């Protein structure tokens, strides 16, 4: 089993193979089918199917061992116990095709909701995680407050490159 980990992060297997017949095995199969459907839909229509967020949340849970919050929890998507502290995570995903265009944005960050860390999951064109980045709340809010961009200032949307500049890579 291969492991991907960066300093300060727990070692977790790249691929977890659940026991046949259990619910996690069905979930793995279902997500594989959804990823394939999303790829086909994009090939036919040129439009994304809209599963990036769900895939990103699943990948963070699988790869980093975080606990997903109940659906529609206000402000955060998961919790992560590190040391003695439980952090609330706002998870964002971005699917980057080969040769991505500069200026690609991640989804809106909810600045007025309770969360401690923003997580960015980068996915390839097959919806497979290629990297996970984190940025603390203070750094994200400071970046959102820099004058100049309506998308950033009003909608809370950072570019992938800006998120990388203020964050740190925690998985690859």
Secondary structure, DSSP 8 states (H G I E B T S, - for coil): --B---TTS---BSS----TTSHHHHHHHHHHHHHHHHHHHHHHHSS--S-HHHHHHHHHHHHH--EE--TT-SS-SEEEEETTEEEEEEEEEEE--SS--TT-B-----TTS--SEEEEEEE-TTS-EEEEEEEEHHHHHHHHHSTT-HHHHHH---BHHHHHHHSEEEE-
